[in-house]
Amino acid sequence: VISKRVESYEKHKIDALKEKLPDGIEFIEKFKNTNFTDDYIKLRCVECGRSFDITRQYLDYRLKTGENVCLVCNPKKSGTSKIEQEVFEFLSDYGS
């Protein structure tokens, strides 16, 4: 009985996720990471034709902010600001 409830709950979560996906992004599967601590979702981008794995939290963030969900067409940011990159480039050019 419990396994049927869990299965039904998981199906409902996946159906809700599919409804939130923008046009051009297809759901492939949902899975846990190696340590079973986080949900990952495998999606496919129709535009580039490639599939990619994204965490549920990062997918929610990209959907909320309106960013392109595809991690191939729109890779994660490097973690450095534009100003940091400009200073690095300036110093690299200056040292040459």
C-alpha positions, 0 to 999 in steps of 0.5 A, spaced: 500 500 500 505 504 501 509 503 495 503 504 491 502 511 494 509 513 493 509 511 486 503 515 485 506 521 489 512 521 484 508 520 478 504 526 480 510 530 481 513 528 475 507 530 471 507 537 475 514 538 473 512 536 465 507 542 465 512 547 468 517 546 462 518 551 457 516 549 450 523 546 447 525 542 453 523 535 454 523 531 460 527 524 460 527 522 467 528 524 474 533 520 478 537 521 485 545 522 485 549 517 488 548 519 495 541 519 494 541 526 497 538 530 491 533 529 485 536 530 478 532 531 472 535 529 465 532 533 460 533 534 452 533 541 449 529 541 442 534 547 439 541 544 440 538 536 440 542 535 447 540 532 453 543 534 460 542 533 467 540 539 472 538 539 479 531 540 481 533 546 485 537 549 479 531 548 474 526 551 479 531 557 479 531 558 472 524 557 471 523 562 476 528 567 473 526 566 466 533 564 464 534 558 458 533 552 462 538 548 457 545 547 460 548 546 453 545 552 450 546 556 457 551 554 461 552 555 468 555 562 470 563 561 472 562 564 479 565 570 478 562 577 476 563 581 470 568 586 473 572 581 476 573 578 469 574 585 466 580 586 472 583 579 470 583 580 463 586 587 464 591 584 468 593 579 464 594 584 458 598 588 462 603 583 464 604 580 457 
